[in-house]
Amino acid sequence: MQGTNNFDDLLGNLRETEPYIADEGFTSGIIARLPEAEQLPAWLSNLILLVFTAMGSGIAAWQLPVSKMVSFTTSSITSLPAFSSIPMIGVGATITFLLSYVIIWLVHSDAI
């Protein structure tokens, strides 16, 4: 970064030379009269996030050679005896959904 510019110098100068003007509760009175911000329900914000995540994933999948990667991965994993009857795309979608839901829940519960 470059050093300070003229605006930074001007603000610093104003802080040092200008007196503090007391508003005698004016600001806190205005803030108290403002309506509270409306919050979306948690389920709706989660749904919106998941829809846009799915749309972004679809756009990314459309741009990448996903069909070749999916066929290679599916053929590699389905050759294992334990995974031969499980559709891998469904498993991947379920894992992605559950992981997204857990992360959203953690964020909304202020655990992170």
Buried (B, 14 or more C-beta within 10 A) or exposed (E): EEEEEEEEEEEEEEEEEEEEEEEEEEEEEEEEEEEEEEEEEEEEBBEEBBEEBBEEEEEEEEEEEEEEEBEEBBEEBBEEEEBEEEEBEEEEEEEBEEEBEEEBEEEEEEEE
